[in-house]
Amino acid sequence: MHHIFKSFPIALRMIFKDPVNLILVILPTLMALALYFSAITYIFWNATEILGIIKTYVTSGDQATLLAQILTVVLIILIFFFMSWTFVFAVGIIASPFNALLSYRIEKKLLSEVLDEDKKKALEKVRLGLWASLKNEAKKVILILIIGTLTFFLNIFPLFYPVSLFLMALLLAVQFLDYSWSRHEMRFGACVREVFAHLIPYGFSGFLFLLLITVPIINAFVPALATSYFTVLWLYRQNKIH
């Protein structure tokens, strides 16, 4: 269990002490933040249209303006909540080529294997691996939909809330563990056996990141941090590093 907490500082060090890794983190994170602010800006600049709709029902101009402002704020808050719960999965697809290379580089570094430090070559690898990464993410989306549907039905019954939460946490962990699994060409059965063998560490770690997802802006950094963290944790659980 101590590997759960020991992996955090190592994961951060692997990102911030390697210029190439830092670039692989910054680029998809900027994309993620752009999604956030685009959605908020769109609502803000369309507030006049909301005002026009409200004016057809409210005779007083001041009341209509106040209602439009309140509605705009409510919509922005709702978008924050919606994006908080769907954000990591959506951005995970966008950032998958970057995260795949990030996970690869972190493993190589921790195993003291030789790495190419050329930034242009690293970004070229991202471009070349784009299609393969997206295909792999498509497979994970299917799994996400299956487990997501299961958690939805479990949430109908309060008794199963803890089970539903645990499944969500485990699903989050699996999404980022898959970079290591795919790189080592692990079969589906082997992946399932590994999850059951390390159910508590993976589930608990996933829950910690599940908490971070609920914090707007901060969750923009979750995909990169989770990729680094679960790569380190996986290496620990496989006894590849000590």
DOLUMDO-118458 format. One record per residue (C-alpha): residue number from 1; residue in one letter; x negated, y, z negated. Coordinates in steps of 0.1 Angstrom, whole numbers, plus 5000, padded with zeros to 4 digits. Layout:
BEGIN
<node NUM; "A"; <X; Y; Z>>
...
***
This chain:
BEGIN
<node 1; "M"; <5000; 5000; 5000>>
<node 2; "H"; <4971; 5024; 4994>>
<node 3; "H"; <4965; 5024; 5032>>
<node 4; "I"; <4998; 5044; 5036>>
<node 5; "F"; <4983; 5074; 5018>>
<node 6; "K"; <4947; 5068; 5028>>
<node 7; "S"; <4957; 5071; 5065>>
<node 8; "F"; <4970; 5106; 5063>>
<node 9; "P"; <4937; 5125; 5058>>
<node 10; "I"; <4919; 5103; 5083>>
<node 11; "A"; <4947; 5110; 5108>>
<node 12; "L"; <4943; 5147; 5104>>
<node 13; "R"; <4905; 5145; 5106>>
<node 14; "M"; <4908; 5125; 5138>>
<node 15; "I"; <4928; 5154; 5154>>
<node 16; "F"; <4910; 5185; 5141>>
<node 17; "K"; <4874; 5173; 5143>>
<node 18; "D"; <4877; 5162; 5180>>
<node 19; "P"; <4882; 5191; 5205>>
<node 20; "V"; <4896; 5167; 5232>>
<node 21; "N"; <4921; 5152; 5207>>
<node 22; "L"; <4931; 5187; 5196>>
<node 23; "I"; <4939; 5197; 5232>>
<node 24; "L"; <4960; 5165; 5235>>
<node 25; "V"; <4980; 5176; 5205>>
<node 26; "I"; <4984; 5213; 5213>>
<node 27; "L"; <4997; 5208; 5249>>
<node 28; "P"; <5028; 5186; 5241>>
<node 29; "T"; <5034; 5206; 5209>>
<node 30; "L"; <5036; 5238; 5229>>
<node 31; "M"; <5061; 5221; 5252>>
<node 32; "A"; <5081; 5211; 5221>>
<node 33; "L"; <5081; 5246; 5207>>
<node 34; "A"; <5091; 5260; 5242>>
<node 35; "L"; <5122; 5237; 5241>>
<node 36; "Y"; <5132; 5251; 5207>>
<node 37; "F"; <5128; 5287; 5216>>
<node 38; "S"; <5144; 5283; 5250>>
<node 39; "A"; <5176; 5269; 5234>>
<node 40; "I"; <5177; 5297; 5208>>
<node 41; "T"; <5170; 5324; 5234>>
<node 42; "Y"; <5197; 5311; 5257>>
<node 43; "I"; <5223; 5313; 5230>>
<node 44; "F"; <5211; 5347; 5218>>
<node 45; "W"; <5212; 5363; 5253>>
<node 46; "N"; <5246; 5347; 5260>>
<node 47; "A"; <5261; 5362; 5228>>
<node 48; "T"; <5278; 5389; 5250>>
<node 49; "E"; <5298; 5362; 5268>>
<node 50; "I"; <5308; 5348; 5234>>
<node 51; "L"; <5319; 5384; 5224>>
<node 52; "G"; <5340; 5387; 5256>>
<node 53; "I"; <5358; 5354; 5249>>
<node 54; "I"; <5365; 5365; 5212>>
<node 55; "K"; <5378; 5399; 5223>>
<node 56; "T"; <5406; 5383; 5242>>
<node 57; "Y"; <5419; 5369; 5209>>
<node 58; "V"; <5409; 5397; 5185>>
<node 59; "T"; <5422; 5432; 5191>>
<node 60; "S"; <5397; 5450; 5168>>
<node 61; "G"; <5363; 5456; 5185>>
<node 62; "D"; <5344; 5456; 5152>>
<node 63; "Q"; <5359; 5423; 5141>>
<node 64; "A"; <5352; 5407; 5175>>
<node 65; "T"; <5315; 5418; 5173>>
<node 66; "L"; <5312; 5405; 5137>>
<node 67; "L"; <5328; 5371; 5147>>
<node 68; "A"; <5305; 5368; 5177>>
<node 69; "Q"; <5274; 5375; 5156>>
<node 70; "I"; <5285; 5349; 5130>>
<node 71; "L"; <5293; 5324; 5157>>
<node 72; "T"; <5259; 5329; 5174>>
<node 73; "V"; <5241; 5323; 5140>>
<node 74; "V"; <5262; 5292; 5134>>
<node 75; "L"; <5253; 5278; 5169>>
<node 76; "I"; <5216; 5285; 5164>>
<node 77; "I"; <5217; 5266; 5130>>
<node 78; "L"; <5236; 5237; 5146>>
<node 79; "I"; <5210; 5235; 5174>>
<node 80; "F"; <5183; 5234; 5147>>
<node 81; "F"; <5200; 5205; 5130>>
<node 82; "F"; <5207; 5187; 5162>>
<node 83; "M"; <5172; 5191; 5176>>
<node 84; "S"; <5158; 5181; 5142>>
<node 85; "W"; <5174; 5146; 5144>>
<node 86; "T"; <5168; 5140; 5182>>
<node 87; "F"; <5136; 5160; 5186>>
<node 88; "V"; <5109; 5134; 5179>>
<node 89; "F"; <5125; 5109; 5203>>
<node 90; "A"; <5130; 5135; 5231>>
<node 91; "V"; <5096; 5150; 5227>>
<node 92; "G"; <5080; 5116; 5224>>
<node 93; "I"; <5090; 5108; 5260>>
<node 94; "I"; <5076; 5141; 5272>>
<node 95; "A"; <5044; 5137; 5252>>
<node 96; "S"; <5039; 5100; 5258>>
<node 97; "P"; <5010; 5102; 5282>>
<node 98; "F"; <4991; 5126; 5258>>
<node 99; "N"; <4999; 5104; 5228>>
<node 100; "A"; <4988; 5072; 5245>>
<node 101; "L"; <4954; 5087; 5253>>
<node 102; "L"; <4953; 5103; 5218>>
<node 103; "S"; <4959; 5069; 5202>>
<node 104; "Y"; <4933; 5053; 5224>>
<node 105; "R"; <4906; 5079; 5215>>
<node 106; "I"; <4913; 5077; 5178>>
<node 107; "E"; <4909; 5039; 5178>>
<node 108; "K"; <4877; 5041; 5198>>
<node 109; "K"; <4863; 5067; 5174>>
<node 110; "L"; <4872; 5047; 5143>>
<node 111; "L"; <4857; 5016; 5158>>
<node 112; "S"; <4825; 5036; 5166>>
<node 113; "E"; <4829; 5029; 5204>>
<node 114; "V"; <4816; 5052; 5231>>
<node 115; "L"; <4840; 5079; 5243>>
<node 116; "D"; <4839; 5103; 5272>>
<node 117; "E"; <4840; 5138; 5257>>
<node 118; "D"; <4848; 5156; 5290>>
<node 119; "K"; <4881; 5175; 5286>>
<node 120; "K"; <4889; 5176; 5323>>
<node 121; "K"; <4885; 5139; 5326>>
<node 122; "A"; <4907; 5134; 5296>>
<node 123; "L"; <4935; 5154; 5311>>
<node 124; "E"; <4930; 5136; 5344>>
<node 125; "K"; <4936; 5103; 5325>>
<node 126; "V"; <4968; 5117; 5312>>
<node 127; "R"; <4979; 5125; 5347>>
<node 128; "L"; <4970; 5090; 5360>>
<node 129; "G"; <4986; 5073; 5331>>
<node 130; "L"; <5019; 5093; 5334>>
<node 131; "W"; <5040; 5067; 5352>>
<node 132; "A"; <5029; 5038; 5331>>
<node 133; "S"; <5035; 5058; 5299>>
<node 134; "L"; <5070; 5068; 5311>>
<node 135; "K"; <5079; 5032; 5319>>
<node 136; "N"; <5068; 5021; 5285>>
<node 137; "E"; <5088; 5049; 5269>>
<node 138; "A"; <5119; 5038; 5289>>
<node 139; "K"; <5116; 5003; 5273>>
<node 140; "K"; <5115; 5020; 5238>>
<node 141; "V"; <5145; 5041; 5246>>
<node 142; "I"; <5165; 5009; 5251>>
<node 143; "L"; <5154; 4996; 5217>>
<node 144; "I"; <5162; 5030; 5202>>
<node 145; "L"; <5197; 5030; 5216>>
<node 146; "I"; <5203; 4994; 5203>>
<node 147; "I"; <5191; 5002; 5167>>
<node 148; "G"; <5206; 5037; 5168>>
<node 149; "T"; <5240; 5021; 5176>>
<node 150; "L"; <5236; 4997; 5148>>
<node 151; "T"; <5227; 5024; 5123>>
<node 152; "F"; <5257; 5044; 5135>>
<node 153; "F"; <5281; 5016; 5127>>
<node 154; "L"; <5264; 5009; 5094>>
<node 155; "N"; <5269; 5046; 5084>>
<node 156; "I"; <5306; 5040; 5086>>
<node 157; "F"; <5303; 5020; 5054>>
<node 158; "P"; <5287; 5039; 5025>>
<node 159; "L"; <5275; 5006; 5010>>
<node 160; "F"; <5251; 5002; 5040>>
<node 161; "Y"; <5237; 5038; 5039>>
<node 162; "P"; <5203; 5026; 5025>>
<node 163; "V"; <5201; 4999; 5052>>
<node 164; "S"; <5208; 5024; 5079>>
<node 165; "L"; <5182; 5048; 5066>>
<node 166; "F"; <5156; 5021; 5064>>
<node 167; "L"; <5163; 5010; 5100>>
<node 168; "M"; <5159; 5046; 5112>>
<node 169; "A"; <5126; 5049; 5093>>
<node 170; "L"; <5114; 5016; 5108>>
<node 171; "L"; <5125; 5026; 5142>>
<node 172; "L"; <5104; 5058; 5139>>
<node 173; "A"; <5074; 5038; 5129>>
<node 174; "V"; <5078; 5014; 5158>>
<node 175; "Q"; <5080; 5042; 5183>>
<node 176; "F"; <5044; 5053; 5174>>
<node 177; "L"; <5030; 5018; 5166>>
<node 178; "D"; <5039; 5009; 5201>>
<node 179; "Y"; <5010; 5028; 5215>>
<node 180; "S"; <4986; 5004; 5198>>
<node 181; "W"; <5007; 4974; 5207>>
<node 182; "S"; <5009; 4983; 5244>>
<node 183; "R"; <4972; 4990; 5245>>
<node 184; "H"; <4964; 4956; 5232>>
<node 185; "E"; <4991; 4940; 5254>>
<node 186; "M"; <5010; 4925; 5224>>
<node 187; "R"; <5040; 4905; 5234>>
<node 188; "F"; <5075; 4913; 5221>>
<node 189; "G"; <5075; 4884; 5197>>
<node 190; "A"; <5041; 4893; 5182>>
<node 191; "C"; <5053; 4929; 5177>>
<node 192; "V"; <5084; 4916; 5159>>
<node 193; "R"; <5064; 4893; 5137>>
<node 194; "E"; <5040; 4921; 5128>>
<node 195; "V"; <5069; 4944; 5118>>
<node 196; "F"; <5083; 4918; 5095>>
<node 197; "A"; <5048; 4910; 5081>>
<node 198; "H"; <5043; 4947; 5072>>
<node 199; "L"; <5079; 4957; 5066>>
<node 200; "I"; <5074; 4978; 5035>>
<node 201; "P"; <5043; 4998; 5047>>
<node 202; "Y"; <5058; 5006; 5081>>
<node 203; "G"; <5092; 5013; 5067>>
<node 204; "F"; <5079; 5036; 5039>>
<node 205; "S"; <5056; 5055; 5063>>
<node 206; "G"; <5084; 5059; 5088>>
<node 207; "F"; <5106; 5074; 5060>>
<node 208; "L"; <5079; 5100; 5052>>
<node 209; "F"; <5079; 5111; 5088>>
<node 210; "L"; <5117; 5110; 5088>>
<node 211; "L"; <5117; 5136; 5061>>
<node 212; "L"; <5093; 5158; 5082>>
<node 213; "I"; <5117; 5155; 5112>>
<node 214; "T"; <5144; 5174; 5093>>
<node 215; "V"; <5122; 5205; 5090>>
<node 216; "P"; <5126; 5228; 5120>>
<node 217; "I"; <5093; 5240; 5137>>
<node 218; "I"; <5072; 5216; 5116>>
<node 219; "N"; <5088; 5187; 5134>>
<node 220; "A"; <5072; 5200; 5166>>
<node 221; "F"; <5039; 5186; 5152>>
<node 222; "V"; <5054; 5152; 5142>>
<node 223; "P"; <5048; 5133; 5174>>
<node 224; "A"; <5011; 5140; 5176>>
<node 225; "L"; <5006; 5135; 5138>>
<node 226; "A"; <5026; 5103; 5138>>
<node 227; "T"; <5006; 5089; 5168>>
<node 228; "S"; <4974; 5096; 5149>>
<node 229; "Y"; <4987; 5083; 5116>>
<node 230; "F"; <5002; 5050; 5129>>
<node 231; "T"; <4971; 5043; 5150>>
<node 232; "V"; <4950; 5046; 5118>>
<node 233; "L"; <4975; 5026; 5097>>
<node 234; "W"; <4977; 4998; 5124>>
<node 235; "L"; <4939; 4995; 5124>>
<node 236; "Y"; <4940; 4991; 5086>>
<node 237; "R"; <4968; 4965; 5087>>
<node 238; "Q"; <4948; 4946; 5113>>
<node 239; "N"; <4917; 4947; 5091>>
<node 240; "K"; <4898; 4964; 5119>>
<node 241; "I"; <4887; 4992; 5096>>
<node 242; "H"; <4882; 4992; 5058>>
***
